[in-house]
Amino acid sequence: MTQYDYDLFVIGAGSGGVRAARMAKQHGAARVAVAEEYRVGGTCVIRGCVPKKLLVYASEFAKTFKLAESYGWSVGETSFSWEKLIAAKDAEIDRLSGIYSRNLNNSGVEVIEERAEFEDAHTIRLVKSGRTVTADKILIAVGGTPYVPELEGAELGISSNEAFHLESLPRHVVIAGGGYIACEFAQIFAGMGAEVCQVYRGDTVLRGFDDDVRSHVHEELVRSGVRVITHTVFEKIEALPDGRKRVHLDNGNHIDTDVVMYAIGRSPHVDGLGLDKAGVALDPNGAIKVNAYSKTTADNIYAVGDVTNRVNLTPVAIREGAAFAATVFGDTPTAYDHEDIASAVFTQPPVGSVGLSEADARKKIAQVDVYKTSFRPMKSSLTSDASRMLMKLVVDGETQRVLGVHIVGPDAPEMIQLAGIAVKAGLTKDQYDAACAVHPTSAEELVTMKEKWTPPELKAAE
């Protein structure tokens, strides 16, 4: 029997890789190592979800100060320091990364702070030291990386990675993209006082979400001061003599700005890994092909998280990592169910969504019932804030099962976690209605909506 240096070697110390390594040890794997070329914690902890939400919190205060006056508070002179915020953010990220490292060490997992690349299906070369190691099983958990467009002057722009480390708050920002990262950063910068233009090729932002959610978020972006320019894309970027950049759009217009940011998607971070040497195949979109148990086309190599492009969310990578460990080292074959996964978008106001959109439901289900409402949150009742809240239930008209829940408004991400349990459990509209409302809350609308909503085109056909 071949002797290997490790029972499991994990490439990538993000949330999925760390969870898989620690659980593999708990299941009895004797020798486990994790290699990470950047920092332990992965995109989410280091330059993704966590620091982004800290910036979202910071950007909300300007509006909070203003609204506080409506509740009797006299707010004095305020000022904002980008430098102080980034220093505090960096300290928190250092703390969290340290926790991840300690948890690995306490679990008996070896942490190797080097880039790892394949030599063959069982051999890994550590780039910095030049040494090679062997492993029986290998898990790829390297995540994704921001996509940078191929256009003239592309090097003049930044991605979300660099946005977390800007030396100062820009006066003007142009953001390419209409997904959740683009929308979140547009309002982050706008809330801090920057002038923001968001450029998107489509009709409205957040492609893939329910249409009512998309329209609602688009309106709130504009209400928050973001200039949203649709039906166009970047053509080229040029440097101006004063240090600014000029973004040329394919509609013939141009925008001069301090910072150009790309938020047009992320790609699996596979370049240079040597996957061909290991017999690991990619799909047409460049993601690693895996089966239901996260096994690649190489019998001993597995992959979890964004590098597989299944559902690109940190909690999903964690669950996939746990399922991998149970399958390979726990003698319990486990395939993670990717249906009905709740998600949040930290726009202002934020989004919570789980299950089918109305459009997707109408493609799959013969009869669809829709319940929705839009209202000013109670917290805004004494203020001039015109922002509204949206709540929507998508229901199977025959079985009354709730297929989708979509919320835009304060605390939507907190609400959708619990709504996600109900959707996953297959609860019906009658069971929602049977629950007593908690008053006064926005969440009570989820169990008090009685009147079905009919699209105008269907009303006309009746």
Salt bridges, closest charged atoms under 4 A:
ASP7 OD1 - ARG31 NH2 3.00
GLU37 OE2 - ARG115 NH1 3.12
GLU37 OE2 - HIS269 NE2 3.35
ASP90 OD1 - LYS89 NZ 2.74
GLU92 OE2 - ARG95 NH2 2.81
ASP94 OD1 - ARG39 NH2 2.53
GLU117 OE2 - ARG115 NE 2.71
GLU117 OE1 - ARG125 NH2 2.88
GLU119 OE2 - ARG125 NE 3.03
ASP136 OD1 - LYS137 NZ 3.50
GLU184 OE1 - LYS52 NZ 3.03
GLU195 OE2 - HIS172 NE2 3.88
ASP203 OD1 - HIS231 NE2 2.35
ASP210 OD2 - LYS392 NZ 2.86
ASP211 OD1 - ARG214 NH1 3.75
ASP212 OD2 - LYS372 NZ 2.98
ASP212 OD2 - LYS392 NZ 2.55
GLU220 OE2 - HIS216 NE2 3.88
GLU220 OE1 - ARG223 NE 3.12
GLU238 OE2 - HIS248 NE2 2.67
ASP256 OD1 - ARG246 NE 2.67
ASP258 OD1 - ARG171 NH2 3.37
ASP258 OD1 - ARG244 NE 3.26
ASP299 OD1 - LYS295 NZ 3.03
GLU320 OE1 - ARG310 NH2 3.27
GLU320 OE2 - HIS338 NE2 2.66
ASP337 OD2 - LYS424 NZ 2.95
ASP340 OD2 - ARG401 NH2 3.74
GLU358 OE2 - ARG362 NE 3.03
GLU358 OE1 - LYS392 NZ 2.65
ASP369 OD2 - LYS452 NZ 3.42
ASP385 OD2 - LYS63 NZ 3.25
ASP433 OD1 - LYS429 NZ 2.67
ASP433 OD1 - LYS450 NZ 3.65
GLU444 OE2 - HIS439 ND1 2.85
